[in-house]
Amino acid sequence: MSDYVFKIKKGEIEIEISSDDSKFIEEELSKWREDILKLQNQN
């Protein structure tokens, strides 16, 4: 079984999401991508 880990760090803030469910990781990455694009479009 594969483990998937998504980790992002900026300064002292660090977030890590891990799972063995690829669908869950794919959905979480999609949410992050959408939020990042929204923030970029606001600037």
ABEGO torsion letter per residue (X at the ends): XBBBBBBBBBEABBBBBBBABAAAAAAAAAAAAAAAAAAAAAX
